[in-house]
Amino acid sequence: MSRKIAFQGEPGAFSHAAAANVFPGEEFMGCVTFEETLNAVQSGKADFAVVPVENSLYGRITDIHHLLPESGLFIIGETYLRVEMNLLGVPGATLDDVKAVQSLSVALGQCRRFIAQRGLRTINAVDTAGSAREIAQKADKSVAAIASRFAGEIYGLDVMASNIEDADHNTTRFLILSPTEKNAPHGGKVKTTFIFRVRNVPAALYKAMGGFATNGVNMTKLESYMVGGAFTATQFYADIEGHPDDVGVQHAFDELKFFTDKFSILGVYPAAENS
């Protein structure tokens, strides 16, 4: 029996491609919002979710940082997807046929050089995969979509030009979420993600972070965000290299907890090979 994997977006979205890389041959469930994606796992409609957490060009995905800590879900893995933009057209169309291009505004912005060189008119749309679907439905040779190669395969479009993005380092990091905790075994390359809120005392954050430095624990991510719209309630989201069973991590966490009034581990999982 196949497992069901939830992702945000339409079939062919980059999140769908990332999910397919992690769970090949499984059943996939597209969701309109990140809330719906997490809820699909919470309610048992899906077994896992694959969600973006940060992008090398645009930074963190804010919604996930707010939703994940309160979701009750656990991070059991991560994966990276190189975001490659492709010009997709209806079968039989040529580059000379294309006069306009449709996609998400962010995707259009990432391909400005190609669009300008070809003198194409741009059409803003809700997302990349949806643009591919609409272009396939219209069957108009003069209009193409910018989307993933994966979307082209799903909707029967031809790749007319590949890797047309201006920047060649556009990569998105995705987290794999589960309703049950599944910590990676001790040993090997492991990441631990956790949240904490510092006590309202002078230099609390500075002192809380000191334990990671003195114990040789590498912190790869530290993000702050407000809780409940209050300027005085700041929560932190952090990634470290290491396992909670490592002696250095244990000591760092002990020191951290002394200066915090909230601490929770969201996941202990194998680090992706290209992390």
N, C-alpha and C positions, 0 to 999 in steps of 0.2 A: 504494500500500500504506500503510495507516494505521500510525502509530507507537503504541507502548504506553507509557502513563504510569502510574507507580506512585504510590500515596498510602496513607496509614495510615487505616484505618477501613473501614466498610461503604459500599456505594453510597449516595449521598445525604449523606455526611458533609460537613462544612464544607471539609475538605481536598479532597474530590472536587469540590466547587463551585469552589474556587480553581483546581484543575487544569483544569477544563472552561473556565474563563475564559481561561486561558493557551493551552490546546491544544484549541480547539473542533473537534468532529468526529472527534477521535482515539479510540483504544481505551484504556479505563482499567482499572487493576488494583488492587483493594483488598487491603491487607495488614494483618495483625493487629497487628504491632508496628513501631516505627521501624526496628529491626534488619532485619526482613524487607523493609521498603520500600527501604532502601539496598542490601540484598543482591540485590534484584530487578534493580537497575541494574548492580551489580557482576558478576552472573552472566550478563547479557545477556538476561534474561527481559523486561526493560523497557528502553526507550530513555532515559527521563528519569524523575525523581522530583520531586514537589512536596511539600515538608515545611514545617510551621510552625516558626518559630524564636523568635518572641516575640509576646506579646499585650499590648494596652494596659492591661488590667485585672490580669493575672496575671504579667506579666514574662516572663522567658526560659523557653523550653522546654528544660529541663535535659538531657534525653536527647540532643537534637540537638547541643548544644555538646560533649558527650563523644564522640559517634559520628562526627560529620562529619570532624574532623581526621584520624582514622585510617582513613577509608573509601576514600581514593584517588579520591574523586569531586570534581568541580569545580562551583563556583557559577557559573551562566551568566546568572542573572536573578533578579528578585524581583517579588513582587506583593502587594498588600494586599487583604484581604477584610473588609468591614464585616459583623460577626456579627449577624445579625438573627434573633431568636427568634420563631417562629410557633406558634400552637396549631393542630394538625392533627387533623382528625376524619374518620371514615368518611363517605362520601357520604350526604347526607340528614340527618345529625345537626345539631342546633342547639346553641347555647351552653347553653341550659337543659337539654339532655339530658346534658351532661358533668358527672360527679360526681368524677372522678379524672383525674389527669394523670401521664403517665410520661415520664421522660427521664433523662439523665445528671445526677448530683447537682449538678454545677457549673451546668448549664443551669437546673435547678430553682431553685438559689440566685440566679441572675441574674433570675429572674422572680417573686420573692417577693411583690411588691406585687400583681401581677395574680392570683396564686394565692390570696392572702389575701382580696382583694376578692370573688372568686368562691366562696370557701369550699371549695376543691378539696382532695381527698385526694391526696397525692403518692406516687408509686411510683418508687423508685430503679432505674435500669437501667445497663447497661454504657456505652451511648453514645446519641447523639441519633438517628442514622440507623437504628440497630437498633430503637429504640423505635418509630419510624415504621413500620418493616417489621412489627413485632409487632402494632401497632394495626390495620394493614391486614389482617393474617391473622385476628385475633380478630373483626373486624367488629362490635364492641360499641360502640353509640352513647354509652354512659355513660363511656367511657374515651378520652382524647385523648392525643396526643404533643406534646412541645415539640421542634421541630427546624427545619431550614431549609426554605424554600419549595421548594428544589431536591429535597429528600427527599420532600416532598409530591407533587411531579410524578412522581417515580420510582415511588412506591408507590400512586398513585391516591387520595390523601387530599385533602380540602378544607381550605383555609385558613380557619379559623373566626375567628381574630383574629391580626393581624399586628403585628410590632414590639412585643411585649409585655415586652421586657427593661426592667429598671429603669434601666440606664445606656445612654445613646444614643451613647457613644463607644467601644464595644467593637469593636476592630479587631485582626485577626491579620495578622502579616507572614509571608509564605511565601518560601522559597528554591527556585529551580529548579536541580536537580542533573543533571549530565551525566557520563558516563564519560570524556569527552575535554575537554581545555581549549579554551575558546573565549572569548578575552579581547575585551572591547569595544574598538572603535577609539579611538584617542586623540582627545580633543575631545568636546564635549557633556557632559551630566551623568552622571558615572560614579562608582560606588562600588568600593572595593577592600576585601576581607575577608582578614584574615590572623591567624595565631596566632604567639605568641612565648613564650619562657621566659627570664626575666631571670637573669643570673649572680648568684651568691650573694656580692654585695659591697654595702657600705653605700650606700644611696640609689640603687641601680641602677634601680629603676622610675621614680623621679623624674627621673633623668638621661635615661633612655630616652625618656620622654615629652616632654622639653624640645625635642627637634628638631621635633616637630609644631607646637608653639606658635611657635617662632622662625621657622619657614618658612611660617606661615600656613595650615597644613593642618587642616581641621576634622575632629575625631574624633567620630563620632556614636554610637559604642558601644564600651564597654570592659568585658568581663566576665572574672572570674577563677574558676578552678576547680582542684581538686586533681587530680593525676595519679597513678594507681596507688594511691590511698588514702594517700599520704604527705603529712603536713602541711607538709613542707619543700619539696615539689615543686609549685609553682604555675604553671599555664599561663594565658595570657591570650588572649582572643578579641576582636578589634577590627574595627570598620568605620570607614573614613574616606571623605570626599568627595574624589575625585581619582583620577588614573590613575598607575600606576608610572612612566610616561614624563614626567609633570610634573616640572619641575626641583625644585620645592619638596618633592614627595613623595620624589624620589630622595635629596635631602639628609636628609630626616627618616628615611628607611629606613637610610641610611648611619650616622646617629647611633644609631638603635635597635639595629642589628646589633652595634655596639661594646659594648653592655651586655647582650647576650643570648647564650645558648648554643644557642638553637633559634629559627628563623624560617622561616615557610612561608606563601606566599600561597595562599588557598583559592579565590579568584575575583576577576576584574575584569569588572564587568558594568554594563549601563545601569541607572541609578537609576529606580525607578518614578515615574510622574508625580506621585503623591500622597505621595511619601516626604518 
